[in-house]
Amino acid sequence: MTSSRSRYLSVMGRELHVTEWGDEAAPALVMWHGLARTGRDFDTLAAHFCDRYRVVCPDTLGRGLSGWSRVPRRDYTLAAYMKHALELLGLLGIDRVTWIGTSMGGALGMLLAAGPLAGRMDRLVMNDIGPTLNPVAVERIRNYLAQHPSFRTMTEFEAYLRQVYRPYGFQTDLEWRRMTETSARRRGDGRITPHYDPAVMRVFAETAGDYEAWGEYDLITCPTLVLRGAESDLLLPEVAQEMTRRGPKARLVTVAGCGHAPSLNVPEQIGVIEDFLA
């Protein structure tokens, strides 16, 4: 696999970790992860595109190798993530961008395309996310993220991730192992727990209404691709269809064998994105 590079940048007084791929002079392609994930989820996709793009995969504040906030209610919101993204792009010297976002990362891209990056976002890929969320799925996410379990061994932790993220669809053993190793942190008692600040999930539970954004979606003018896992409970079929009729009149592709959200790691899924970006 093509090599990547790690960078740590001070963004609004907090350190953000970014995994970068490709030539810094190439057009920028940002890949932003979901609520409880990290930028390393995109390793397979980033390696595919780094021969023609400068691929930027941040860890959102409170996740992965990025710092944690002392003021969670202020910093763990979509409004704050928009500010972090804009400052990050400025620090990296990126003016124009193509955006691929999974779940939360797709919602973030949608809000940026409708506002601060209007006219500067060339294309937008929203992976299993829309301008309104199914309340049943939101409650499911709240319930499993609120548990914040711990494990004695990495083997036990990997088994847990394989169960929780089964809706992502097929992943190789190597990809599951990479997810495990980039999703773990040790607590003071030596047990293994997921990488994110538990406060991230408490704030999400309080602010899920921020994801209701049809007004913003209707303002988007850049070409937009919506990927929907065929078994997704978060992005309902009728919402996805409405996204093809409103705003940017997105192209919709339903991904078989996946729920929330497709991993974007197999040739069929990568090929859809390849065709769209071309």
Secondary structure, 3 states (H helix, E strand, C coil): CCCCEEEEEEECCEEEEEEEECCCCCCEEEEECCCCCCHHHHHHHHHHHCCCCEEEEECCCCCCCCCCCCCHHHHCCHHHHHHHHHHHHHHCCCCCEEEEEECHHHHHHHHHHHCCCCCCEEEEEEECCCCCCCHHHHHHHHHHHHHCCCECCHHHHHHHHHHHCHHHCCCCHHHHHHHHHCCEEECCCCCEEECCCHHHHHHHHHHHHHHCCHHHHCCCCCCEEEEEECCCCCCCHHHHHHHCCCCCCCEEEEECCCCCCCCCCCHHHHHHHHHHHC
